[in-house]
């Protein structure tokens, strides 16, 4: 083997790695992956496991089991509700709120930013879900994590036609790490006790029949336990 062939042979693994990296980027192009601390203390929520995704864990009593299909195929169902660590954010009027303020109803907690293209694409769908199912039993709580003030986020909601969504914000940026969010957007479904029933990383059609069925099942479970 001459020197030229040796150089080509040695370079081929690098080419494979570059090709794999490009494929990975293409595959996750709709999700903005960000870094978050791997541990937030004993009170932090753990990343969903394989058992959570398949719903195959023993003692699985989740009312959402088997509903993560179609447009909700990426939704990871928790076999049992998981308590979340304490967190705070700003309410629609700029007033300080905490996780405790979300209790009492089923909440679809969406973490978004104005610079997130997939967030812009799914915001109208979140708005449609709130318009149809929102009320005393359910609310879409979309929390913006921009640090430039509320005006930019407010313009974003107006531009996307999200007139039925209240503006919640976390200018501190701490919520991202506290809830172990690893991609944008990320959406958590919480029961009236403020516990996580499941989550979906990346954009989704929240106005789809599958999404509505998922939310309705969570609401029915809450009514059945009250």
C-alpha positions in Angstrom: 0.0 0.0 0.0 1.6 3.3 -1.1 1.6 6.5 1.1 -1.3 8.0 -0.7 -3.5 5.0 -0.1 -2.5 4.8 3.5 -3.6 8.4 4.0 -6.9 7.7 2.5 -7.4 4.6 4.6 -6.5 6.4 7.8 -8.9 9.2 7.0 -11.9 7.0 6.3 -13.0 6.6 10.0 -13.0 10.4 10.4 -15.2 10.6 7.4 -17.6 8.1 9.0 -17.7 10.1 12.2 -18.4 13.3 10.3 -21.2 11.7 8.3 -22.7 10.3 11.5 -22.6 13.7 13.2 -24.3 15.3 10.2 -27.0 12.6 10.3 -27.5 13.1 14.0 -27.9 16.9 13.5 -30.4 16.3 10.7 -32.3 13.9 12.8 -32.7 16.3 15.7 -32.9 19.5 13.6 -36.3 20.4 15.1 -35.0 20.3 18.7 -32.6 22.8 20.1 -30.4 20.8 22.5 -29.0 22.7 25.4 -26.8 21.8 28.3 -28.4 21.4 31.8 -26.8 20.2 35.1 -27.1 16.4 35.4 -28.1 16.6 39.0 -30.0 19.3 41.0 -29.9 17.7 44.4 -32.0 15.1 46.1 -35.2 16.9 45.2 -34.6 17.0 41.5 -36.6 15.1 38.9 -34.8 12.2 37.2 -34.7 11.7 33.4 -37.4 9.4 32.1 -36.3 5.8 31.9 -37.0 3.2 29.3 -39.7 1.7 31.5 -41.4 5.2 31.5 -41.3 5.3 27.7 -42.8 1.8 27.2 -45.1 1.8 30.2 -43.9 -1.7 30.9 -42.8 -1.2 34.5 -44.5 -3.4 37.1 -47.3 -1.8 39.0 -48.0 0.7 36.2 -51.2 2.5 37.0 -50.9 5.6 34.8 -54.2 6.6 33.2 -52.0 7.7 30.3 -50.6 4.3 29.5 -50.9 3.4 25.9 -52.0 6.9 24.8 -48.6 8.0 23.6 -49.4 7.2 20.0 -49.6 9.1 16.7 -48.7 12.7 17.2 -48.0 11.9 20.9 -45.6 9.0 20.1 -42.7 11.0 21.6 -44.6 11.6 24.9 -42.9 9.7 27.7 -45.4 8.4 30.2 -44.3 8.1 33.8 -45.5 4.8 35.3 -46.3 6.7 38.5 -46.5 10.5 39.0 -43.1 12.0 39.9 -42.8 14.9 42.4 -41.1 17.9 41.0 -38.5 20.1 42.9 -39.6 23.5 44.0 -39.4 26.2 41.4 -40.6 29.7 40.8 -41.5 31.9 37.9 -43.4 35.1 37.0 -47.2 35.1 36.6 -49.1 37.0 33.8 -49.0 40.2 35.8 -45.3 39.9 36.6 -46.1 38.6 40.1 -43.9 35.9 41.6 -45.4 32.5 41.6 -44.2 29.0 42.5 -44.9 25.4 41.7 -47.6 25.4 44.4 -49.6 27.9 42.3 -50.0 25.3 39.6 -51.7 22.8 41.9 -55.4 22.1 41.8 -55.8 21.4 38.1 -54.1 19.5 35.3 -51.4 21.6 33.8 -49.5 21.3 30.5 -46.3 23.1 31.4 -44.4 24.2 28.3 -40.9 25.7 28.4 -40.2 27.9 25.4 -38.1 30.8 24.1 -38.5 33.4 21.3 -35.4 32.2 19.6 -36.6 28.6 19.3 -38.0 28.0 15.8 -39.9 24.8 16.8 -41.5 26.8 19.7 -42.9 29.2 17.1 -44.3 26.3 15.1 -46.1 24.7 18.0 -47.4 27.8 19.9 -50.6 28.1 17.8 -51.4 24.4 18.6 -50.9 25.0 22.3 -53.2 28.0 22.0 -55.8 25.9 20.2 -55.6 23.3 23.0 -56.0 26.0 25.7 -59.0 27.5 23.8 -60.8 24.2 23.6 -60.0 22.5 26.9 -58.8 25.3 29.1 -60.8 26.1 32.2 -61.0 25.3 35.9 -59.8 21.7 35.3 -57.0 22.4 32.9 -54.6 25.0 31.7 -51.7 25.4 29.3 -48.9 27.2 31.2 -46.3 28.2 28.7 -43.3 29.7 30.5 -40.9 31.8 28.5 -37.2 31.7 29.5 -35.9 34.8 27.6 -33.8 37.2 29.7 -34.6 40.4 27.8 -37.8 41.3 29.4 -41.5 40.4 28.8 -42.0 42.7 25.8 -40.3 40.4 23.3 -42.2 37.3 24.6 -45.5 39.2 24.5 -44.8 40.2 20.9 -44.0 36.5 20.1 -47.4 35.4 21.5 -49.2 38.0 19.5 -47.3 37.2 16.3 -48.2 33.5 16.6 -51.8 34.2 17.4 -51.6 32.8 20.9 -54.3 35.1 22.3 -55.6 32.4 24.7 -52.3 31.8 26.4 -51.2 33.9 29.4 -47.6 35.1 29.5 -45.6 33.3 32.1 -41.9 33.9 32.4 -38.7 32.7 34.0 -36.1 35.5 33.4 -33.8 33.9 35.9 -33.3 30.9 33.6 -33.2 28.5 36.6 -36.3 26.6 35.6 -34.5 25.0 32.7 -32.0 23.2 35.0 -34.4 22.6 37.8 -36.7 20.5 35.7 -33.8 18.9 33.8 -35.0 20.2 30.5 -32.6 19.0 27.8 -34.2 20.3 24.6 -36.4 23.2 23.4 -39.3 23.1 23.6 -40.0 20.7 26.4 -43.5 20.1 27.7 -44.5 18.4 31.0 -48.0 17.2 31.9 -48.7 17.7 35.6 -51.6 16.3 37.7 -53.5 18.5 40.2 -50.9 17.6 42.9 -48.2 19.2 40.8 -46.6 15.9 40.0 -45.2 15.0 36.5 -47.3 12.4 34.7 -45.1 12.6 31.6 -43.1 14.8 29.3 -42.3 15.4 25.6 -39.0 16.9 24.4 -39.3 18.7 21.1 -42.3 20.2 19.2 -45.6 18.4 18.9 -49.1 18.9 17.5 -50.9 19.7 20.7 -54.1 20.3 18.8 -54.2 16.8 17.5 -56.8 14.2 18.5 -54.1 12.2 20.2 -53.0 15.1 22.3 -56.6 15.9 23.3 -57.2 12.3 24.2 -54.1 12.4 26.4 -55.2 15.6 28.2 -58.8 14.4 28.6 -57.5 11.2 30.2 -55.5 13.2 32.7 -58.5 15.4 33.5 -60.7 12.3 33.9 -58.2 10.7 36.3 -58.1 13.9 38.4 -61.9 14.0 38.6 -62.0 10.3 39.5 -59.6 10.8 42.4 -61.2 13.9 43.9 
